[in-house]
Amino acid sequence: MAPFIPARLRPARVTPLATAPLIELRNVSCGYGDRVILDGVNLKLERGKVLALIGTSGGGKTTVLRLLGRQLRPISGQVLFDGQDIAPLDLAGLYAVRRRMGMLFQFGALFTDLSVFENVAFPLREHTDLTEAMIRDLVLMKLNAVGLRGARDLLPSEISGGMARRVALARAIALDPDLVLYDEPFAGLDPISLGIAARLIRDLNDALGLTSIVVSHDLHETFGIADEVAMIANGRVVAQGTPDELRRSEDPLVRQFVGAQPDGPVRFHQPAVPVAEDFGVSA
C-alpha cells in the first residue's frame, strides 16, 4: 500500500473530464413527521473528491446519506445523482442508481452467519450474473485491497472490530461503485485500526476513482483525508470549505465544534428556570 499523505500535502489531482458534480442537493428540506431536520440545504460534491460531513449529533448528517440512498424523500428540493433527480425514480430506476453506490454502515453491519468471503460476495451474487470463478477472484481482490485476504474463511465473530470494518469496506466496493457513503467509519476503533481505516478510505478513493462522503465526529482523521468539509447545524450547511479553511473559520459555532470547546453557541447548560426557584430557595 502506498504511504499515506495528508490531504493538505497531496498534489492536486487532475480534474475529470465530466465537470458536472456527481452529487448535488438543491434547496432540499426534509424531516421525520412534523420535525424538519434539513431546511433549504444546498450542497455539491465533485467527482473523485472526499467530502466530510461534520456537525453536532442529530444535526442531519446521516439524514443526508438517507436522502442519497432515497430511504427518505425530500419535502421540497432536488437530490441529484449524476445529474438525475432520484426522488421520482421508480423501483427499477432506484435500484439501478443504488448499484452505483456503496455503503459502509456504522460498526460494519456484517452478516453474522456468513463468512468474511461470503459477506463480500453477497452484493456480487445479488446484483450480477458472474460465474463463481469470477466472484471468487473479485472477492479475493477486494479483500486483498483491505489487507484481509487471509481472513476469508473466518466468521465476523472471529475477527476484531477493526477487521470487521475493513471487511465492510471491501463489501462496499465489491460492485465498483461511483459513490461510497461512510456512516461513522471510525466509531469504536482503536488508534491503529482507526488510522488504517482512514488511510484505506483515502487510498481506495484515489486508486479506484471513487467519490466519497464521510460522516464522522473524529475531526483529526477526517480532516486528514478530506478534500472538502461541510458542517451541518440547525438544519443548514453553516460552513463549507477545505479542512484548513474550517480550522481558520471565525464563525463561533464552527470554532466551538472544531476546537472542542465545552461552551459557546451550543450551551453546556440547557435552558432552565433559575437555580433558586428550582431548589425552593427564597431570595
Sequence and secondary structure as in RCSB ss.txt:
>XXXX:A:sequence
MAPFIPARLRPARVTPLATAPLIELRNVSCGYGDRVILDGVNLKLERGKVLALIGTSGGGKTTVLRLLGRQLRPI
SGQVLFDGQDIAPLDLAGLYAVRRRMGMLFQFGALFTDLSVFENVAFPLREHTDLTEAMIRDLVLMKLNAVGLRG
ARDLLPSEISGGMARRVALARAIALDPDLVLYDEPFAGLDPISLGIAARLIRDLNDALGLTSIVVSHDLHETFGI
ADEVAMIANGRVVAQGTPDELRRSEDPLVRQFVGAQPDGPVRFHQPAVPVAEDFGVSA
>XXXX:A:secstr
      GGGS      S  S SEEEEEEEEEETTEEEEEEEEEEE TT EEEEE STTSSHHHHHHHHTTSS  S
EEEEEETTEE TT  HHHHHHHHTTEEEEBTTB   TTS HHHHHHHHHHHH    HHHHHHHHHHHHHHTT GG
GTT  GGGS HHHHHHHHHHHHTTT  SEEEEESTTTT  HHHHHHHHHHHHHHHHHTT EEEEE S HHHHHHH
 SEEEEEETTEEEEEE HHHHHT   HHHHHHHTT SSSSS SS   S HHHHTT   
